Amino acid sequence: MARSYLSADERREQILDCAQNLFFTKGFEATTVQDLMLAAGVSKGGFYHHFAAKEDVLEAVSQRLAGVSTQLIKEVMDVPGLTAFERLNQSLRALRRFKAEHAEGILAAFAALLRPENMTLYHRINRVNIEAVLPLFAEIIAAGRDDGSFDVPDAHLAAQAILALGSMTHDAVARAITSKGTGDARAANAALSAALDWQGVVIDRVLGLPDGSIQFVEPGFVDALLPAED
C-alpha cells in the first residue's frame, strides 16, 4: 500500500481502523504486528511510534469503541432541566437508537466478537466499556438517590450491578445473531426479548423502582434490529 502524508493523529486513527477490521475478521490472537503494519501501510518504526505492542492497539480500539457510549450518555447529561430518572431513561434510549441506526455494522461486529477465537477481544472491549460508562451511570444514580428518585444505598455499586447485567444476555444475543435467517430466528428473538425485558425489571429493582419504570427496550426492538425474515 502506498504511503501518503498523514498527521500523527490521522496515522494513529488509520492504524486503529485497520486493526479493528483485522481483529474482527481474523481474530486478535491470529493478527500479528506485521499484519497491522501491512494493512495500515506503515513501517515498523511508524507502528512503534504510536504503539508499544499489539496489546496496546487492542486497548486503544476498545477505548475508541467505548467512547461512542460515553459520548451519547454525556450528551444526555448536558441537557438542562432533566431529573435523574429522565437522564437514565434518555441515556438508555440514546444507546438503543444508536444501535438501531447502525444495526448492520453493530451486528457484524457482535457476530465477529462472539466467535471463540475472539474471546480476548470481546472481554477486553466489554471491560473497557464498563469502566468508561460506570462513573457516568454512578453520577446519574447518585443524583437520583439525592433527589429521591432512586432508593439505593450506594450509587457506585448500583451502577456496577446494572452494567454487570449485560452478561446475562450474552447467550441470548449469540443465539439470536446466529439464528438470523433460519427457522429458529423467531424463537431466538423472543428469547432475547424476554431476557432484555427481565433485565429491565432487575434494573428497576436495583434502583428501588416499580417494575416497568425504566424502559430498557421498546416493544419490537429486537425484531427491528434482527428481522426474523430477510
N, C-alpha and C positions, 0 to 999 in steps of 0.2 A: 504494500500500500504506500503510495507516495505521501511524503510528509509535507504538510503545509504549516505556515506560521500560525500559531495559536498562542494566546497569553497563557501564563502558568495556570490560572484558574480554568480556562477553557480546556487546556490539555488534561487537567485532572478530571474534569467532568467527562471528557471523551473516554478516558480510561475506565471510569466508573460505568459509563453507558455500555461499553464493550464487556466489562466484567459482569455486569448484571445479566446481559444476554447469555454469556458463556456459562455462568453459574446456573442459570435456569435451564438451559438446553443440554449442557454437558455434565453438570453437577460440579459442586465446589471441589470435592476431593480429586476429581479427574482433570480439572482445569489446572494447567501449570502457569508459572510466571511467563514462560516463553509463549504460551497461547495468548496471554493477555497482551504481551508486547506486540505480537504479530497482528492481533485484531485491532489494536489501537494505533499501530504504525509508529511505535516509539522505540527508541534504543534502550539498551539495558540501563544506561546512565539516566535516560529520561524517565524510565519507570521508577528507579530507586530514588530519584529526586523527589518524587511525590509519596512513595510508599516504601516502607522498610521490608515488607513481606506480603505474601498473598493474604494472610490473615488480616492485615491492616486494610486491604482492599475490601474484604468481606465486611469488616466493621464499618467502613465508610459507606458501602452500599446499604447496609442495614440502617445507618443513621439517616441517609437520604430518604429511604422509604418511610421511616418513622416520621420524618419531617412533614410529610403530607398530612398525617393525622393531627400532629400538634398545631399546624397552621390552621386547619379547619376549626379546631377547638378554640384557639386563640382569637380567631375572628368572631366567634360567638361570645367569648368572654369580653370582648371590646365593645359589644353592643350595650349602650346605656339603658338603664331602667328595667332590666330583667331580674326576676327573682332567681335564686339558686336553682330552684326546681325547674324553672323555664330554661335556664342555661344548660342544665344537664340534658333535658329533653331535646333542646335545639342542637346541642353538640352531637348527640346520637343521631338526630335527623340529618345533620350535615354529613356525617360519616356514611350513612346509608345512601344519601343522594349521590355522593361521590362514587360509591361502589356501583350504583345503578348506571351512572353516566359513563363509567369506564369499565363496564361489565366484561367486555371481551378480553381486554388486557389483564384485568384482575383475575378472571377465571383461568386464563392461560398460565398466569404466574402461580396461582394456587395449585393447578394441576402439576406444574413442574416441582413446586416445593413439597408436594405430598409424595413424590417418588422416593423410594427407600434411599437412593444414593444422595438425596438432598436433605437428609435429616439434620445434618450440621448447619446447613444454610437456614432451614426452617426454624430451628430452635434459636439461632443467633438473631434472626430478624424478629422473631416473636419477643425475645428478651429485650432487645433494644427498643422495640415499640412500646412495651410495657413500661420500661424505665423512663421513656420520654413522656408518655401520657399520664403516668401516675401522679406527678406533682400537680398537674392541671386539674385532674379529677378530684384530688385531695383538696385543692383550693376551693373548688365549687362546693364540695360536700361540707367543708368546714364552714363556709358562708351559710349553707343551708341549715347546719346544726345551730349556728348562732342566731339565725332569724326564725328558727322553729319549724322550718320546712321538713328537716330530716331529724330522726331520732337515732343518733349514733353516738357512742361514747368516744370513738376515735376515728377521725375523718381519714387519716392515712391508712389505717387498717381496713376501713370500709372500702376505700378506693382499691387497695390491693385485692380484696376479696372479689370485687366486681370484675376487675381485669383478669383475675385467675379463672373466672367462669368460662372464658373463651376456650379453654382446653376441653371443656365438657362437650363441645360441639364438633371437635376435630374429626371424629369418626363419621358423624352425620354429614359433615361438609365433604369429606373424601368420597363417601358413597354417592352423594348427590352429583358430584362432578363426574365421577367415573361412570355413573348410570345415565348421563345425558344422552338422549337419542336411542335409548334401549327400552325394552318393555318394563324395566324396573324403575324408570325415571319418575313416574307419578308417586309411587310408594316411597322412593328415596326423598323426593321433595317434601312429601307430607311428614316424613320422619324428621327432616331438618327443620321444617316449620314448627313442629311440636317442640323440638329441642330449643329453638330460639324463643318460642313463647314461654317455655318454662324458665329459660334464662332471665327473661324479663320479670317473671314472678319472683325469682330469687333476688334480683336487684331490689325490687320493691321491699322485700322483707329485710334485706340487709340495711336499707335506709329507714325502716320503720314506717313504710307507706302501705296503704291499702293495695291489694292486688289490682293490677291494671293501671296504676298511676303513671309509671314510666313506660313510654311507648318504645320498646326496644326494636320492634319491627312492625311495619304496617301489614295488614292482611294482604296476601298476594305477593309479598316482597320476593319470596323465594322463587315462585313461578315466573315472575317478571325477570328475575336475574338468570334463572335456569329454566327456560321453556322446556316442558316435557316433550313437546313435539317440534321438530325443526320444520 
